[in-house]
């Protein structure tokens, strides 16, 4: 049953977000790879629609003082 849900998830997301079919999506992702939302949602969107996934290592940008 779990495999069926994994297979259907990208299709269900695509049905709710049809604009993803206009052009391959480009995502920048910072979630942990083991996180269930990331694995099923973001990677699924990219694979299902032939997009590109960039992985951000999650380190914060250096703070700069405002002048």
N, C-alpha and C positions, 0 to 999 in steps of 0.2 A: 504493500500500500504506500509506503514512504516513497518508493521509486516513482510511482504514478504521480504523486503530488509534485515531486521534483520536476518531472517531465512537463506537467501542465503549467507550472508557475510562470515561465516566460510567456507562454501563450496568453495566460490570463492578464498579465501585466500589459502586454501589447494590445489586448482588447480594450483595456481601460485608457491606454495612452497611445492612440493611433498615430500621433505625430512622430513617434519613433520610427515609423516606416518611411518617412519622407527622406531621411538621410541617415547613414550609419551614425549612431551616437558616439560621442567622445566623452568619456568620464574620467575625472580625477578622483581617486578613491583613497581615503585615509583610514577606513575601518580595518580592524584586524582581520586577517585572512580566515581565521577560525570562527569568526562571528557569523551566525546563521543568516542574519539579514544580508550581509555582504555576499555570502556564497550564493544564496538563492535569488536575490534581487538584482544587485548590480552586475555580477558576473553573468547572470542569466540574460539580462538585457543586452549586454555587449555581445555575447555569443549568439543569441537568437537573431540579432539584427546586423551582425557583421561589423560591429563597431570597434573602437579602440579603447583600451583601459590603461591609464597611467596610474602608477602607484606612488602616493605621497608617503614618505616615511614618518610623517606626523610630527616632526620637530617644529616647534614654533619659530616664527621669524624673529630675528633680533629686534628688540625694542629700540626705537629711536625717539629722542626727545623732540617734542613739537616746539617750533620757534615762535 
